Amino acid sequence: MLSPGYIAFDMVRTKANPSKGKSKKVNHLGEARGRQKNMRSIVQSEIRRLQKTTDHLVPRAPFARLVREILQKQISQNRCFGSTHNSDFKVTKEFLECIHEACELYLNTFFEDLNFLA
């Protein structure tokens, strides 16, 4: 039986010379370089994948809802159709495709310019 105040410790085996295994290389932020390299390769592979595709980056349905919402607000605020104002309007598929293409082109050039400045 142990006397009060006695703390029992389990014996832990330790090597006489600790192994000189892989030491973590650290960047200037204190993060491991391996993780940074892995994230960099993931980002580069995603960039290559996106550069190969020709489809839109912004999905069509949410973009169409956004355009319709903006048009609805502008028409109701400006009353641009006079006293016979009718809030119901039709947006053609060609109009949405044109606006979609123009918006994505603008966003792409904007991000390219940001990347150039970085």
Secondary structure as UniProt FT lines:
FT   TURN            4..5
FT   TURN            28..29
FT   HELIX           33..52
FT   HELIX           60..78
FT   TURN            80..81
FT   HELIX           82..84
FT   HELIX           93..117
//
